[in-house]
Amino acid sequence: MSDILIIDGDAAFCQSLMAELARHNLHAAHSTTLSKGLAMLHVGEFSLVLLGDEAGSKNSLEFLSTLREVPSRPEIIVMSKSRDPDAAEAAIRGGAWNFMPKPVNTQRLMVLAERALEYHRERPAKCAPVSLRREGIVGNSRLLNSCLDIVAQAASTDVNVLITGETGTGKELFARAIHANSSRSGKPFVVVDCAALPDTLVESMLFGHERGAFTSAENRSIGLVKQADGGTLFLDEVGELPLSTQKVFLRVLEGRSFRPVGGAKEITSNFRLLAATNRDLEAMVQADTFRRDLFYRLRGIRLELSPLRDLLDDLNDLICHFVRRACKQLNIDNKGFSPDFLDTLLQYEWPGNIRELVNALDQAVVRAGTEPILYPQHLSRNIRANVARLLVAELPELENRTPPLTDGEAFPSLREYREKHMAELETWYLKNLMLVSKGEITNACRLSGLSRPRLYALLKQRGVERGS
Ligand SMILES: Nc1ncnc2c1ncn2[C@@H]1O[C@H](COP(=O)(O)OP(=O)(O)OP(=O)(O)O)[C@@H](O)[C@H]1O
């Protein structure tokens, strides 16, 4: 049974694509007209359509919504000769899973096809809770959707939440989403940047002060904790809270009441607490730099945000979103991006995570000026230099591993040579992959970017054991 249907007016192109897919253990059928393709979709169980142009007189893009509504609800990858960024955008907006310019880069198409098939298999589990307001959170990968599930769960209760993740992974954005989806959404969301609280004024900023409580206290101030009354208090960078304040704060958490600096009376504040950190609080507890009792209080629900390098399935959506936003801010037409622009961003490690991506794309849009397509050259030298360095570091030391080719008699054909060394290279890669991932297939897929079926097929083909 075929999983994939190719619809393209060029029969020779369809045949060669089918052969390439078969080499990747993917079974495809094809049609050279849209009407026949549609009929095949109604009787078959296709998960993916590779939709080319010239498949009849109509513009293939006009057919997108019809194709998406056939019973198997296939994913669609559009392949087009068009160099028009509007066409690419129209395809994605029309519900295509991805867009590939022609001539098609078959290697890349194979990767996309495998990802689309995997996405289709897991789609029912992937839908974020329907009623959740995303508050600007972009992405649909399994990892991101599992975080949205926790947002939904956290929003339905008043339990404290501890959000962890590297810098720039969206901790504040997710905290705002929890608040916006909670019953407190009509009340204030108050951010306390614990890293920026001046030592001498911590307590007055948090709990307020009475007039004349200290030299510069000319007026009464109500403090951040009281401002959050009825709403949500977000302790950002909670790992930076001084130990003395941790102690006071713990008391406030227990009674939701406190005394402003210089005040005689206790006042109350009914706030919901969210806290975030990029530090390892458990290690800080071990090192006695963070109070164990406060740590246990904070982590009612844990939300761990993944670094961008683990969210590569979301990268395409994130780029489209931020490029569109940057163009809108500059009041210019939206821009497309070349496949190697995406490849460069996929290879970069993103130490500053999504915040760094946003900056990189803002700059790329400005550098591109009036050019309609973004290319790697529009990225900063820093990103390109890092990617170049990574690629070189990853290259196997071929010279050490392959004997010099000097024997005129036994000189191999390029094909023999390539097949022999590709096989060696893949075997070597897979063995290392199994070692690093400890044979854990989900982890191995994440590291290698391979889909499960493709990884299993390669392991079998190269005779590599999961436990090697
Ligand atoms: N999934 C996402 N979708 C869209 N935008 C995102 C996403 N995640 C993060 N961002 C954006 O990335 C930027 C950084 O996010 P945010 O400030 O919430 O990160 P943070 O983890 O709190 O960072 P820090 O630890 O440095 O304070 C913001 O512009 C935010 O809107």
The ligand as a Gaussian input file, in Angstrom:
#p B3LYP/6-31G(d) Opt

LIG

0 1
 N        7.432000      29.373000      21.404000
 C        7.596000      30.688000      21.164000
 N        6.859000      31.282000      20.209000
 C        7.027000      32.594000      19.916000
 N        7.898000      33.397000      20.540000
 C        8.651000      32.863000      21.510000
 C        8.538000      31.491000      21.875000
 N        9.406000      31.249000      22.879000
 C       10.043000      32.413000      23.119000
 N        9.592000      33.381000      22.300000
 C       10.077000      34.780000      22.234000
 O       11.457000      34.745000      22.574000
 C       11.805000      35.883000      23.332000
 C       12.372000      35.466000      24.684000
 O       11.313000      34.921000      25.481000
 P       11.235000      35.146000      27.073000
 O       11.673000      36.518000      27.451000
 O        9.897000      34.682000      27.522000
 O       12.392000      34.105000      27.491000
 P       12.935000      33.767000      28.947000
 O       13.124000      32.281000      28.989000
 O       12.037000      34.363000      29.994000
 O       14.361000      34.467000      28.916000
 P       15.321000      34.887000      30.156000
 O       15.631000      33.643000      30.939000
 O       16.543000      35.419000      29.479000
 O       14.546000      35.905000      30.952000
 C       10.547000      36.721000      23.459000
 O       10.545000      37.663000      22.418000
 C        9.432000      35.701000      23.267000
 O        8.252000      36.292000      22.800000

